[in-house]
Amino acid sequence: MKVTVVSRSGREIIKGGVELDDSATVSDLQNAIHRRTKKYYPSRQRLTLPIQPGSKEKAVVLNPKKTMQDYCDGNTDKLTVMFKDLGPQVSYKTLFLFEYLGPLIIYPIFYFFPVYKYFGYKGERVIQPVQTFAMYYWCLHYFKRILETLFVHRFSHATSPLSNVFRNCIYYWTFGAYIAYYVNHPLYTPVSDLQMKIGFGFGLICQVANFYCHLLLKNLRSPDGSGGYQIPRGFLFNIVTCANYTTEIYQWSGFNIATQTVAGYLFLVVAASIMTDWALGKHRRLKKLFDGKEGRPKYPRRWVILPPFL
Ligand SMILES: NC(=O)c1ccc[n+]([C@@H]2O[C@H](COP(=O)([O-])OP(=O)(O)OC[C@H]3O[C@@H](n4cnc5c(N)ncnc54)[C@H](OP(=O)(O)O)[C@@H]3O)[C@@H](O)[C@H]2O)c1
């Protein structure tokens, strides 16, 4: 079979096309493109079937596990596929590890080291109990996320664009430093003992709940990440689609009740808006996938992220 690989502008990516066996898979085609171009390794490639100019239909993305014959539509001698370079890629695990290592390292620097003298504070710094608890709470949270990244999550996509590493690191590292600066500040005024205990207590319960939600999500897929998207069930997922985001938002609320800084609340608002946006997308996708038609189950009635509002 001869496969012609063209860019969106119609330029041939592989001069003369690629010859493949009749039993070849899309993955074989990706490897052949990599061999010929050297630059475009498989996870950098997005291969789709051509669409008619002006058509509003979404292009069919070729699944590496399927055979080329699956996309031939009768004509098994030749096929044209569209190629898009997704740019340099990193594994999802690498992306998440870089994101989370920053706050895990930056925050304790403000707690343990005399950084405030570089900001002009000459006096003795007396560490309040809430500042100590906040440091351990913070580190526990990011340490948990790293462990989840390494041992729990079963990602459907192996890689993410390299540019996301810079974007996400700026987000997590900057907020980490911003919050650490104010919570560990020598002039920081602690909240009452009761408020601190309520905040951290509630936050810790939510962190455990968040971990349990991630275990439930993990069990929706097989260890190699296959299995697609399923209806999450059990625990808070019986009420809300993105229970892991709900518990994430609540656990940051607990941290903020206990530490009470503008920086912390700002992070909560930004994180909650990002997660709400993603949760709306995930909720829509599950409703579309499980529409109750042609034998498919119907997605049950659920809140998206924050019952009883959304
Ligand atoms: N502070 C912040 O700004 C912020 C923002 C976002 C997330 N977070 C935290 O980071 C955690 C991980 O974030 P995330 O956005 O990667 O979580 P996520 O997408 O909701 O889920 C984590 C894992 O479960 C899989 N999954 C989700 N829904 C599934 C379904 N219906 N069927 C099968 N598998 C499913 C995901 O697969 P895919 O690989 O296919 O997505 C992913 O591997 C969150 O739970 C939250 O605690 C924090």
The ligand as an ORCA input file, in Angstrom:
! r2SCAN-3c Opt
* xyz 0 1
  N      -4.253     23.535     41.546
  C      -4.568     23.471     40.266
  O      -4.586     24.465     39.550
  C      -4.939     22.130     39.658
  C      -5.419     22.096     38.346
  C      -5.730     20.835     37.795
  C      -5.526     19.707     38.553
  N      -5.066     19.754     39.825
  C      -4.868     18.509     40.638
  O      -4.125     17.564     39.928
  C      -4.890     16.336     39.833
  C      -4.656     15.680     38.484
  O      -5.168     16.546     37.496
  P      -5.756     16.063     36.112
  O      -6.424     17.234     35.488
  O      -4.688     15.326     35.376
  O      -6.906     15.022     36.644
  P      -7.949     14.243     35.808
  O      -7.691     14.417     34.363
  O      -9.317     14.550     36.209
  O      -7.717     12.727     36.248
  C      -6.546     12.087     36.627
  C      -6.372     10.790     35.824
  O      -7.597     10.061     35.715
  C      -7.937      9.867     34.361
  N      -9.401     10.024     34.170
  C     -10.134     11.136     34.438
  N     -11.450     10.909     34.142
  C     -11.517      9.636     33.670
  C     -12.590      8.818     33.172
  N     -13.857      9.284     33.148
  N     -12.312      7.563     32.744
  C     -11.035      7.092     32.787
  N      -9.965      7.809     33.255
  C     -10.209      9.068     33.679
  C      -7.202     10.952     33.593
  O      -7.014     10.507     32.272
  P      -6.471     11.434     31.052
  O      -4.996     11.176     31.015
  O      -7.159     10.884     29.856
  O      -6.841     12.845     31.340
  C      -5.920     11.081     34.389
  O      -4.980     10.113     34.032
  C      -6.350     16.767     40.048
  O      -7.209     15.775     40.496
  C      -6.165     17.836     41.062
  O      -6.017     17.243     42.344
  C      -4.780     20.958     40.379
*
